[in-house]
Amino acid sequence: TVIVGNPPYARATSNIGPFIENLMERYKAAVRSEKNIQPLSDDYIKFLCFSQDLLTQVPLSILGMITNSTYISGRTHRGVRAELQRDFSLIKIVNLHGNARVGATGGVPRIDENVFDIMQGVAVSLWLRGTSEVTKVLYTEIVGTRAHKFQALSQGPTNSRDWVPVKPSPPYFLWIKRGEERDAEFSNFVGLDQIFSHSSVSGKPGDDNLLISFEQSEVIPKLQAFRNADKSNRSGLTEAGRKLADLGDGVEFKDSAVTKYAYRPFDDRWTYYDPTIWTRALTRLRSHVNGQPILLTTKIIKDSFFSHVFVTRGFPDVIHLSNKSSVNCYSFPVGAASKFESLNFDIGTKTSNLDLSAFSTSSGFDWDTESAFYWIYAVLHSVRYRERYFELLQYDFPRIPVEGNVDLICLLIDLGRSLVSYHLLESPNLVSQGFLDAGPGPMQVEKVSYSNETVWVDGAKTRGFKGVPEKVWNFHIGGYQVCEKWLKDRQAKGGKNPRSGRILTEEDIEHYQKIVFALSETIRIIAEIDKTIDAYGGWPDAFIIADV
């Protein structure tokens, strides 16, 4: 029996009958504990499941599909892969890439066109059943222009060397080429979720236009205007808007609920924090926001490199590090929870949220919460760490080496401390001079561009910030090019919800100059981190203490 097809890709499916929903349980069972398994309701996944059910009723069968490629490596799709491996003895994957929504992954060129006029990346897959008792998974990929992909597909793999054997293993059963050669050394490190007693995905207001403001004074007036507006068309309201509307026109807004919000890197905004309104209020995480640092990183990345690390003292946003689909920002607080009563938060004690028993004492170093946090921050900023373990960092939390020469430990802690102080804009060495704005008149952000070491904020290129090195302008934290992102979020916008460009205040200008300086120092410190690690043996030898 042979089934071939190109099923539709639609996450908002109408195929929700009891028959297919019961079949889908075999794919969903492995991920029931996940917060969001909506991707498994996509129509193409249901077609795969239905085809699998039909073909397992005969001893010899073939299934061939061209589909959305997410299922070959998606974390949420691990149950799909495990179940298909159970029933098919040969699986061949041709990854055609072409996803316009994500950055190129390691080794994939940025010029990468889709074979269809769609946003999602696609893959051609072939499954054979009944040819062997041992499942074999073979992988190949084609990247580049559409014409190149069509030509390559018409020729087919020319020999067996075009296929790379993949060894899917628990818990993810990945069907792509990844860094298996690094698995053993990476697994010797300790996961962040094992070091921090509590961690959580970050907050989600549910309506940024309504609940997020640049100025503290704007927060409550926005809500009052919404309260007094016509809300009869509920279908046009966001989730937060509907919740706010349900509170009625008599709702009063409290000044105590207006708080700083860590919105993007170096970009704190103001919000109205009310768990009855927010989509994801995370009161437990909020109780850890007590003035101590919070490490921010990701569990999944879809950007072209791993740079998804930052620090804040505030309550962070879920897309603080990237706006790519599923690349959620996770929070790892240093401090234990403070008391939580209604909307008031006591500072509480400085009890640690880190399990220091995870760190080795074989070097004789006496770890404490502060030193462990700075060590982690330095390690995560090593470029060689990010490159060496890139493929492993795409699918789970970073893992941290927990031992090393005592001199190395002390040096990295000092470098981590410096990085944290710059990223919090608290370093005593931080200056806001040297990147002076060019030109006369108000600094209104109309059109952001960069040329001749100047960041321009108007189309005529008469106003901007001089002396910004290109490497600083191009520097990324997570999925954001920081210097560009901060200004573009304040840029004039047309369309359905037009706005004029923000006129930068003296405080804004000083803040932006501090960002430029902090990023310049970040680049210097990152290079020093790798130089230091190399001096003690490099990765991973610098983090191994030989038995005496």
N, C-alpha and C positions, 0 to 999 in steps of 0.2 A: 504494500500500500504506500502511495506517495502523496504527500501534501505539499504544495508550493503556494506562496502568496506574498502579498505586500499589504498587510492589514493596516487599518487607520491608526494614527497615534492621537489619542484624545484622553487627557486626564479627567476632563469633566464628562465622563461617559454616561450614557443613558441605558447601557446594558447592565442592569442591576437585578435581573431575575434570580429567583432562588436556585435554579440549576447551576448557573455559572458562578454564583456567589459561593455555593457549597464546594464546587471544584477548586475555587481559588484558595480555600482554606489551607491546602497543602503548601502553597507559596507563602502564605501569611503567617503560618504557625511559628516560624523561626524568628519573626520580628514583631510579635505582638506587644512586646515591651517598649518598642520605639514610640516616640511621641507622634510621628507623622509617617504613616504608611500609605498615604494617598497615591504615590507613584505606582503602587501595585494595582490600582484600579484602572490604569490606562488600558484602552481597548486592545492595544497590540499585545500586552501581557495576557489578557483574557483569551486572545486568539491562540497564543502559545499554549496556554493551559488546556484549552479545548482540543487543540491538535494533539497534544501529548496524551490526553485521555483517550482519544480515538486510536492513536497508533500503538498504544500499549496493549490493545486488545488483539493484536496480531503478532506473530513471531518475528516477522521481518518487515521493516518499514523505513521510510526516508521522509524527513521533513526539511524543507528549504524555505527560508524567509529572508526578506529584506525589511528591516525594522529600525526603529529608534535604537541607538546603540547603548543607551544608558544601562540596560540590564546586564551587559557583559562585565561591568565593574562597579555598578552602583552599590553602595553599602546596604541600602534597603532591599536590594534584589538578591541578597545572598541566599535566601530560601528558594528563589526561582532557580538559581544555578545548581544548588544542591539537589533539588528534585529532578532537574533535567539530567544531571549526571547519573542519577540513580537508574534511569530508564534507558539511556542511550549509550552505546558503547564507543561511538566515534563522534566527536563534535569538532567542526571546523569553522573558525570565525575569520572573516575578512572585515577588519575595522576600516571603514571609509572616512572616519572622522567628519569634519565639516560642521562642527557645532559652532554656530555664530554667537551663542550665549556665553561661552566660556573661553578663557585664554588658551593658547596652545599649551599642551603639556610637555614635559621634559622630552626634548629631542624632536618634537613635532614643529615643522616650520610655521611661521605666522601666516604665510600665504597658503591657505587651506580652504578650498571651495567645496561646497556641498554638491553632490550629484543631483539633488533635487532643489527646487526653489523653496526651501524650508529652512527654519532656524536650527532644528535638531540635527545632531550628528546621526549617521546611519551605519548599519553593519549588515553584511550578508552572512547568513549562518546556515550551516548544513548539519543535520543530525542523522545518524544511522543507528538503527536498532537491530540487534540480533547477529552482529558480525563477530563479537568477541565478548568474553565475560569481564574483561578489564576495560574500563573507560579511558579513552585517550582524547586529550584536548589539544588541538593544534591551532595556532594563532598566526595571522599575518596582518599587515596594515598597508594602506595606500594613502599617501598624503600628497598635497599639491593642488594643482588646478583641476577643474572639472574635466578638461580635455585629457589631461594626464591620467586621471582615474578611469575614464571611459576606455582609453587605450589599454591600460593595464588589465582591466576587467575583460576586455575582449580577447586578450592573449591568455589570461589565466596564469597561475603559478607555473613557472617553467620547469622547476625541479623541486625535489623534496627539501632543499635548503631554504626555499622561500617560506616554509612553515616552521614556526618555532614551537616546540613542545612546551606546554604549560602544565604545571603541577598544582592544580587547585587544592587548597588545604583549608581546614577550619581556621577561624570562624567565617571567613568571607568568601572562600571558593572563587577567587578572582579568575576571570578568563582573559586576562591580558598579560603581556610581558611585563614583569615588574622585578624589583631588586631582590630576588630570592637569595642572591649571594651575600646580601647584607642582613638577612633575617636573623641569623644566629647572633651576630654581635649587637644588633639593635634590640633583640629580646633580652640581652643581658643588662640593658638599662632598665630603669623603672618608670612606668607610666605616670604622667602628671596626676591622673585620677587616683593613683595609689599613694601619691605623696600628699595631696591635699584631701583632708577629711571630707570637705564639702565642695562641690563644684556644680555649676549649673549653666545651661544655655542662658543667654542674656535677655533683657527685657524687650517687650514689644508693645508700644502704646496702642497701635491699631488705627491711628489716623494722625500722621505726622503734621499735616497742615493745621489740624485743630489743636493738637496737644503739645507741639514743639514750637518754641519761639527763640529768636535771637536775644531778646531782652526780657528781663524779669517782669517789667511793667506791662508787657504785651499779653501775658499768659491768661489772666482772669478776664480781661476785656474780650478776648477771643471767645471764651466760653460763654460769657454773658450775651454776646452777639448771637451765638449759636442758639442759646436758650430762648432768645426772643424772636428768632427767625421762624418762618413757616417750615414745618417738618412733616407735612402731610404726605409727601412722596418718600416713604421709607425705603423704597427700593434704591434710591439714590444715595442713601446714607452708608457710611462705613460701619464696621462692627462697633467701633468706639462711639460713633455718632448715634447709633441705635440705642446703645446702653445709656448714653447721656440723655437721650430723648425720653427713655423709659423712667428716668428719675423725676420727670415732670418739670413744669415751668417754675415751680416754687423752690427748686434746688438752690442752695446757697454755696458759694465757693469760698474755701478757707485759704487764707494767706499761708498758713502753715504747710499746706500741701504743695506749694510752689517750690520747686527744688531744682538744683543743677542736674543736668543729664549728660553723661558722657556719650555724645552722639556719634562722632567720628574722631579719628586721630587728631589731637591738638584742637579739637572743635567741640567744646562744651556748650550746650544750649540750656534752655530753661523749659521745664515741663510741669504739668499738673499731675502729681502722682496720686491716683485714687484707684485702688484695686477693683472697685465696682465698675470702673469705666474701661480700664486697660484690657487689651487682648491677652497679654501675658505679663501679669504684674509681679509674679515671683516674690512673694512677701518674704520667703525664707532667705533668698539671696539679698533682698533689700535690707534685711536685718544685719547682714555682714558689712554693709556700707557704713563704716564707722570712722572714716578718716585714714585707715590703713590702706596700703596699696592692694590693688586687685590685678592679677595677671590675666591678660586677655590673649586667647589663641583659638584655634579651630580644631575640629574633629575630622572635617572633610575639606579638601581644597580642590578647586577647579580652575585656579589661576595658573599662569605659566611657571611660577616658581613659588617656593615657600618663604614668605616674609610676614606671616600672619601672627605677629607677636607685638603686644603693646602693653601699657600699664596705665591705670587710672586710679583715682581715689573716689570716683563717683560711680553712680549706678549706670551701667553701660547698656547700649543698644544692641539688638541682636545682629544687625548688619554693620556693626562698628568697624569690622575689618574687611568686609567684602559684601557687595550687593549681588554676587552670583548666586544662583539658585542652590539652596541647601548648605551654603557655606556660612553656617551660623557661628557667631562669636560666643565662645564659652568663657565663663568667669571663674577664676580661681582665687578666692579672697585669702589674704594673709591672716586676717584677724577672724576670731570666732564671732558668732552672732551676738549682737546686742539685743536688749529687750525690745520687743515689738508691741506697741500698744496703739491701736487705731492707726493714725497717721503720724504718730510721734515716735522718734527713735532716740533712745538714750545712747550716749557714747559707749558705755559699757567698759569692760576691761580689755586688756591687750592679750587675752588668751590666744594662743596660736591655733590656726586652722591647718598647720602642716604637721605631718607625722614624721618627726625627726628620726625615728627608728629605721626609716627607709635608707638613711645615709650611712655609709660605711665609716667606721672609726679606726680602720686598720692603719691609716696613715698617721694616726695620733692627733688629727685635727678635731677640735671640739665644736661640733655644729650647733648653731642656734637658729632661730627662725629667720633673723635678718640675714645671716650669712648664707643660709640655704636658698632664700629667695633671690639674692643677688647672683649667686652661683647659677641658678636656673636661668635667670635672665641673660647672663653672659653666654651660656651654652647655646641658648636658642637663637642668639644673634651671630653665631659662628657661620660664616658663609660656607665653609667646607662641610659642616654638619648639615646644613640645609641642602647642599648639592648631593652629598653622599647618601643621604637617607630620603631624598625627595620622593621616590615612589612609595615608600613606606609611610611618609607623612601625609599622603593623600587620603588615607583611609582610617586613620585613628589618631588619638591624641599623641603629641610628641612624647618621647621617652628620654629620660635624663640619666647620664652616667652619675654614679653616686660615690665614686672614689677617685683618687688621684694623688700625686705627689703633693705634700703639704704646701710647698712653695707655689705650685701651680694653682692649688685651691685658693690661696691668699691673693694671688695676682688676678685670677678671674673674678673673685668676689669684688675686688676694688674696681675692676672694669665694669662689672655689672652694676655696682653702686653708681658709678658715673653715668652710665646709660639711663638708669632709672631717674636720676635727678634731672637729666636733660629732657627726658620724655614727659616728666611731670612739670617741666618748666620751672624747676625749683633750684637748679644748680647756682651756687654763688658766682660761678664763672660766666653765667648766661648774660649776654648783652643784647640790646635791641638796636645798637648802632652799627653802621657800616653797610647797611642795605637801604640807603636813604631813598625816599620816593622821589621820582623824577617829575619835573614839570610843575606849573602853577595850578591853582584851582582845586576844587574838591576831588577827592579820590572816589569817584562813582564807578562801580564795577559794571561796565557795559559789555565788553568782549575781552576775554582772557587769552593772551598769547605769550609767546616767549621768543626772543631773538637778541643776539648781541649781549648775552648775559643780563638781560633785563626782562622782568615779568611785567607785561603791559596789561592794563585793565580797561583800555578803551581802544576802539577800532583805529583811531588815528595815531595810536602809539605816541601819545604825548604825556601820559600819566602812568606811573608804574614804579617798580622797585629795581634799582640798579645794583649791579655787582653780584648777582645770584649765579653761582657756578652751574654749568649744565648738569653735572652729576647730582647736584642738590635738587634742581628742577625736576629731574627724572626719577628721583628716589621714591620708591614705593614702600608703603606699609600695608600689607595685605594686598587687596585688589585696588588700592587707591594710590594714584600719583599725588602725594600729599600737597605739594605747593600749588598744583593746579586745582585739585579737588576743593581745597578750602576756599579759594576765590570763586570757582565756578558755582558753588552752592550759594554765592551771593551775587551772581551775575544776572543781568536782565534776562527775562524769559518771555516769549510770546506764547501762542497757542491758546488752549482752553482756559488756562489759569495764568494769564499774563501778569508780570510784575516788573517794576522798574529795578534797575540795579541798585544795590545797597551803597549808600555813601559811607565809606569807611570812616569811623571815628578815630580820634587820636589813639584811643585804646586798641582799636582794631589794627591800626598801622603798626603800633608797637608790638602787638601780639604776633603779627605776621613776620616781622623782622626777627622776633625771638624764634619762631618756627624755623626760619632759614638758618639761623645760627645753630640751633639744636640739631638740625639734620646734618649740617656740615660737621659738627662734632661727632654725631652718630657714625658717619662714614669713617672718620678717623679712628674711633674706638673699635668699630667692627674689624677693621684691618689689624688693629693691635691685638684683638682677641685671637684671631687666627695665627698671627705671628707668635703669640705666647704659647698656644697649643702646639704649634710646630716645633718650638724650642724644646718641648718635653716629649716629643715622639710622634706628634700628629694623631689623627684619628685612625683607629681607636686606641692605639698603644699608650697614649698619654693618660688614659683613664683606667689602666690596668696596673694593679700593684702585684708584683710577683710574690709568690709565697716564699718566705725565708726558710 
